[in-house]
Amino acid sequence: MKINELKAGASNVEIEATVTEKQEPREVITKYGKRLNVASVTLQDDTGSIALSLWGKDIETVNKGDKVKITNGYVSEFRGTPQLSTGKYGKIEVIGKGEVPEEVPEYSDEESE
């Protein structure tokens, strides 16, 4: 599937996209009184972008620039905007690590002589 095909209410979503933005995790208290960490990320493919909520250990495994594959996800609506989630039965896996820009020193022939 492509992001532009995702509509609220869609289930069993399988999609590959790139993480273009990752917000800092925040703590929420569920309706059952449990404290959980959640972080919002933005996924993008060649058709558009969508928000995704990362919960618990998934927050640490996914970083900006990573290409991810969502399996068995679902789309809900939050404040009128479609939002992708993996929920209890879905899965997110990193299929390509993002390019982290590093400062690479310039190498010149003069230094080796």
Secondary structure, 3 states (H helix, E strand, C coil): CCHHHCCCCCCCEEEEEEEEEECCCEEEECCCCCEEEEEEEEEEECCEEEEEEEECCHHHHCCCCCEEEEEEEEEEEECCEEEEECCCCCEEEEEECCCCCCCCCCCCHHHHC
